[in-house]
């Protein structure tokens, strides 16, 4: 009923022990900044640093921003290219001495929000977006979560996340209105493809949703993630069940 949840992002990894029966963090989360892309072995050492900090000996769930198939990572758009094709559970288990479960980071956030958060009890079609260094995405239908890669839809020869990620707003010094209108166009495109009934927005920027929600005009009801930037930690822990 308890697991260490770790959320790997493009600029940091964050973790905390989680009560998987309630979704509550059992200690204050620890954040380790990664200003440079860590190799798989270096990432394993960072995960071990989190484990040691919490004196953890049980299962560990890891959310990774890429396509996950079983124990392997197939894409790594915003992290080290050596992750591609890697059996990450083997590497991270060797680094920590613990059983490790691997899940896509946006799918992890969606699991947390659908079980305990903004999507709890919702049985329609929900779209979850995590806005950070890139754009993570997942769909939930009747409570079942499916990871997606909607941040990599092509736009002017690049992935759309290079236009609408929260990191782009900071890098280009966009106003909340400018960035919000970009996000509005992106969400409108997704709505025409998916037709969700609920849109949940997570990632670090979700804590500031009042600054940009006003510029996004979706058909569906749009809400911030209840767990904000902690959804990935909770969902990663749930992956160990």
N, C-alpha and C positions, 0 to 999 in steps of 0.2 A: 504493500500500500504506500510505499515511499520509494522515491527514485531521485537521482540527481539529474536535473534537466539542464542541458547546455545548448545555447543558441549561437551558432557561428554566423557572423555577419561579415560584410566587406571591410569593416574598419575595427571590429572588436569581436570578442566572444564573451558571452555572459552566462552565468549559471547560478543555480541555487537548488537546494533540496526541496522536493515538492511532495505534498500529501496527494497521491493520485486519486483518492476517494473524494476529495473536496476541491482540488485545484489550488489550494493555498500554499504559498511559499513558506517554508519552515525556518528560513533565515533570510537575512538581507542578501540580495543578490550581489555577486562579485563580477566586476567588469574588467577585462584585460584588453587594453588597446592593442591593435595590430596595424600600425601605420604602414608597414610593409607586408606584402603577401607572404605568409608563412608556408614553408614546405610542409608536406604531410607529417614528417617526423617532428618538425618544430611545433606544428599544431598539436600533435600528440603530447608534447611536453607542456604546452599551455593548458591542455585539458587535464593533465596530471597535476598542474599547479592548482587548478580549481578543486580537484579531488582532495588534495592535501589540505587546502584551506578549510574545507568543510569536514575534514577527517572522515571522508566517505568510504564505505566498504561494500556498498550494495550496487544494484544495477544503475547504469548510466544511459540516458537517452541523449542523442546528439542530433540536432537539426542542422542541416547543411544546405546552402543555397545553390542547388543544382539538381539535375535529374538523378533520382535514386532508383536502382533496380536491385532488390535484395540487399546484399552487403556492399554493393559497388556504386561508385559515383561515376556518372557518365558525362556530365558537363560541369564546368567550373568557370563561368563567365567573369566573375569578379574576384576570384581567388587564384591560388597558384595552379598553373596548368598541370603539375604532376599529380593532382588529384584525379584527373580524368582516367578512368579505367581502374582506379585503385579499389582494393578491398579495404575500405576504411574501418570496418568493424574489427578486422584483424590488427590493423595498425594501432587503433585507439585502445583496443583491449590489451595489447602488449604493453602500451605505455602506462596503463593504469592498473592492470591486474584485475580488472572488473569486467563483468559482462556488459557489452555495449550494444544498444539498438540504434539504428540509423534511420532517419526520416527526412524528407524534404522540409526545409524550414517553414515555408508558407503552409504546407499541409499540416505541420505541427501546430502552427498558430490557429489554423482553422479547426483542428481537433479540439483545442482548448476553448475556443469561442463557441463552438457548437455544443460542447458538453457542459460548460460552466458559465459561459460569457454571454455576449450579445446575441448569439444565435440559439441559446438554450431553449429547447422545446419547439423550435421552428422546424417545420417539416416540409416547407416549400423548397424552392431553388435559391441558394445563397451564393454570392460571389464574395470571396475574401481577397483583398489586396494588401500587401505589406510594402510600404514605401520607405526605402532607406537608400543604401548605396545603389541598389537595383530595385526592381519591382518583382516581388513574389506574388504568386496567385494560386488560388485553389477554388474549387466549386464543391458545394455540399448540396445533396438532394436527398430529402427525407432523412437527414442526419448522417448520410454516408459521404465522407470526404474524398475527393479526387484531386491530386496535385495537377497543376497545369503549368504551362510556361508562357503565359500571356504577356509577360514583360519582354518577350523576344519576338513579338510580332514585328515584321519589317516595316520600317518607316524611313524613307529617304536613304536607303542603303545601309541603315543601322537598325539595331534593336530599338523598339520604342522606349525602352527604359532609359536610353541615352538622352531622351527628350523630356521625360516626365518623372524620373526618380527624384526623391527628396534631395539627394546629393547634387543633382543638377541645379536645383534652385539656389543652393549655397554657392556652388562653383561659379555660376553665371550671375550671381547677385540679383536674382529675379525677385520682384515684389511678390507678395502673397497673391495679388490679383493676377499678375502675369502667369505665375505658375499654376494657380487655380484654374485659369482658363485653358491652359494646356491639358491639365488633368480632366477638365470637363469634356474636351474633345475625345480624349482617350476612353473615358468611361462611356461616352455615347457610342463609340465604336464597339466596345465590349457588350453593351446592352443590345445592340442590333444583332450580335452574334449569339449571345447566351440567353437573353431575356430573364435576368434574375429578378426575384421578388424582393430580395434584401441584399444590400451591399454593406460589407463590414470592412472598415479601413483600419489597418494596424501599422506597425512600425513606429519608430521613435517620433515621427512627426505627428502621429495621431493624437498626442497629448496637446497639440496646438490646432486641433481640427476647427475650432471656432474661427481661426484666421483664414481658412481657405474653403471650408464647406460651402460658404455663401456663394462661391463662384462656380460650383459644380451643380449642374441642374439635371440630376438623373430622374428617370421615370420611377425607378424603384426607391424604396426607403433606404437611406444611407445613414449609417451610424458608426461612431468610433468603436474600436475593439474595447471590450470591457477591461481586458488585461493590458491594454495599451502596448508598450514595448516588452511586456513580460509574457505575452501569449506564446511566443516561441519556446520559452523555458518550460512553461507548463505542458505544452503539447509534446515537447521532446521527452519529458518524463513519462507522459502517457504511452509513448511508443514502446516502453519496456514491458507493458502488461501483456 
